[in-house]
């Protein structure tokens, strides 16, 4: 059964920036946002289902007063809280300091800055410096999350302005060919000629979007068909708690978390050899494979059929055991210094 690592809450779609790689297609003209009362209600429904909530966008900091109240509510309910920003909201260095001070006092546990070559195009490096400096002064753990390309991956954070003594962790995510990134040059992607392997961590991080729809992951599943397992439901029509509890028991989503979309691909290939499975000449990421499989009604039906059978249930148990064994083995290696 799935254990959620974090629940994303997309406060609004609007963003001061319109980055060329934006998977959510956010921009200054984008419309749609969650009402504050609705955010409070979904936070209450998420208690016990995830330890962390992350406020994101668009740009979560566009209305810092709303963000602060949402952080206060989340902390009162016992969540650890993170927020994601592209820093486009900053007016002055003092403005950045005051806003970061306020979110720290509200209880923000971690700040994630999205920054890469596409953010750099707006020549807002000083804004990142201002936000990072404020986070450092207020002792907020800082993550800088960057979408990378084959070219940018060769240089060490060459797109970052000088941050001096400021300490931060980095997260690097390969560019995904969805949203506005569809129009980017082919050389910006990490292409593979065969169905890509690798597990998916973000399937454990569902997101409530600006319009109340709930998806199994941030970004890619927004482009899934309405019948896809990646589309979990609509929190305006059904309790978020019910939606997330049902998704926790979905074997298709769990296999993606344990083995990646390639696990589903192999099941279909091995168990249903007569069924046509879409295959591309090349793939830009594991998301391509995931979307190709889960957007096909027949393939989803076959997977559901398989997991209802004894063999499918045994396969799922074996995948869980392998995951647990791998995690235990890693801990033992770390403890002995290997």
Secondary structure, DSSP 8 states (H G I E B T S, - for coil): ---BS-EEEE-BS--S---TT-TT---TT---B--HHHHHHHHHHHTTTBSEEEEESS-TTTTHHHHHHHHHHHHHTT-EEEEEE-STT--SHHHHHHHHHHHHHHT--EEEEE-SHHHHTT--HHHHHHHHHHHHHTT-EEEEEEEE-TTGGGSSSTTS---TT---EEEEEE--SSGGGGGS-GGGS--BSS------SGGGS-EE-TTSEEESSSSGGGGS-TTSTTEEEETTTS-HHHHHHHHHT-HHHHHHHHH-HHHHHHHHHHH-TTS-----S-BSSHHHHHHHHHT-HHHHHHHHHHHHSHHHHHHHHHHHHHHHHHHHHHHHHHHTT-
